[in-house]
């Protein structure tokens, strides 16, 4: 049973985003993610992020944490980190893939947990 459940989870994680999934506006992204805990897996580790009011973004992982800045630009959210694996600026858009589940335009899947 555990093998079947694991296989279902893997297949679900690899499933393509529906062609009719709409890119969220920056306003929709902020309504759904601002001041909430976001979890994902990047660079081979679990990462917890929060986009905070005032333009601060936090990222925490096993190897440490880093604060950066974010800003809305069109329908994208641009995040800038001064150090770490995601050092520099990255601007991405988002699509909803399910309840509190999203994928970025870079293909990163994540979920909002609160």
C-alpha positions as CSV (number, residue, x, y, z in Angstrom):
1,X,0.0,0.0,0.0
2,X,2.8,2.4,0.9
3,X,4.5,1.7,-2.5
4,X,1.2,2.6,-4.3
5,X,0.8,5.8,-2.3
6,X,4.4,6.8,-3.1
7,X,3.9,6.1,-6.8
8,X,0.7,8.2,-6.9
9,X,2.5,11.1,-5.1
10,X,5.4,11.0,-7.6
11,X,3.2,10.8,-10.6
12,X,1.1,13.7,-9.3
13,X,4.2,15.8,-8.7
14,X,5.4,15.2,-12.2
15,X,2.1,15.8,-13.9
16,X,2.1,18.7,-16.3
17,X,0.2,21.8,-15.5
18,X,-3.2,22.0,-17.2
19,X,-3.0,24.1,-20.4
20,X,-5.9,26.1,-19.2
21,X,-4.2,27.0,-15.9
22,X,-4.3,30.8,-15.8
23,X,-1.3,32.9,-14.8
24,X,-2.2,34.7,-11.7
25,X,-1.9,38.5,-11.5
26,X,0.6,40.0,-9.0
27,X,-2.4,41.1,-6.9
28,X,-3.8,37.5,-6.8
29,X,-0.4,36.1,-5.9
30,X,-0.1,38.6,-3.0
31,X,-3.7,37.9,-1.9
32,X,-2.9,34.2,-1.7
33,X,0.7,34.2,-0.5
34,X,1.6,37.4,1.4
35,X,2.5,36.8,5.1
36,X,1.9,33.0,4.6
37,X,4.3,30.1,4.9
38,X,5.3,28.6,1.5
39,X,7.1,25.3,1.2
40,X,8.9,23.8,-1.7
41,X,11.9,21.7,-2.6
42,X,14.9,23.4,-4.3
43,X,18.6,22.8,-4.7
44,X,18.0,19.3,-3.2
45,X,16.5,20.5,0.0
46,X,13.2,21.6,1.6
47,X,12.8,25.3,1.6
48,X,10.3,27.5,3.6
49,X,9.6,31.0,2.3
50,X,7.5,34.0,3.4
51,X,6.8,37.1,1.3
52,X,6.2,39.8,4.0
53,X,4.6,43.2,3.9
54,X,7.1,45.9,3.2
55,X,9.0,44.0,0.5
56,X,11.0,41.5,2.6
57,X,11.2,37.8,1.6
58,X,12.6,35.2,3.9
59,X,14.0,31.8,2.9
60,X,14.9,29.0,5.3
61,X,16.5,25.6,4.6
62,X,18.7,23.1,6.4
63,X,21.9,24.9,5.4
64,X,20.7,28.3,6.8
65,X,18.4,31.2,6.1
66,X,18.6,34.4,4.1
67,X,16.5,37.5,3.8
68,X,16.0,39.3,0.6
69,X,13.6,41.7,-1.1
70,X,10.6,41.3,-3.4
71,X,8.5,43.6,-5.6
72,X,5.6,43.1,-8.0
73,X,6.4,43.8,-11.7
74,X,3.5,43.3,-14.0
75,X,2.1,39.8,-13.3
76,X,5.5,38.7,-11.9
77,X,7.0,38.7,-8.4
78,X,10.7,39.6,-8.5
79,X,12.8,38.4,-5.6
80,X,16.4,39.4,-4.9
81,X,18.7,37.5,-2.5
82,X,22.1,38.9,-1.5
83,X,23.7,35.4,-1.1
84,X,22.9,31.7,-1.2
85,X,22.0,29.3,-4.0
86,X,19.4,31.7,-5.3
87,X,21.7,34.8,-5.2
88,X,20.6,37.6,-7.5
89,X,17.2,38.6,-8.9
90,X,14.6,36.3,-10.3
91,X,11.2,37.4,-11.7
92,X,8.5,34.7,-12.0
93,X,4.8,34.3,-12.6
94,X,2.6,31.7,-10.9
95,X,-0.2,29.3,-11.9
96,X,-2.5,27.6,-9.5
97,X,-2.4,23.8,-9.8
98,X,-4.8,23.0,-7.0
99,X,-6.0,24.2,-3.6
100,X,-3.1,26.2,-2.1
101,X,-0.7,24.6,-4.7
102,X,1.2,26.5,-7.4
103,X,3.9,26.2,-10.0
104,X,6.2,29.1,-10.9
105,X,7.2,30.0,-14.5
106,X,10.6,28.3,-13.7
107,X,8.8,25.0,-13.0
108,X,9.1,25.1,-9.2
109,X,6.2,23.5,-7.5
110,X,5.1,24.7,-4.0
111,X,2.3,25.0,-1.6
112,X,1.0,27.5,0.9
113,X,0.6,25.8,4.3
114,X,-1.2,28.6,6.4
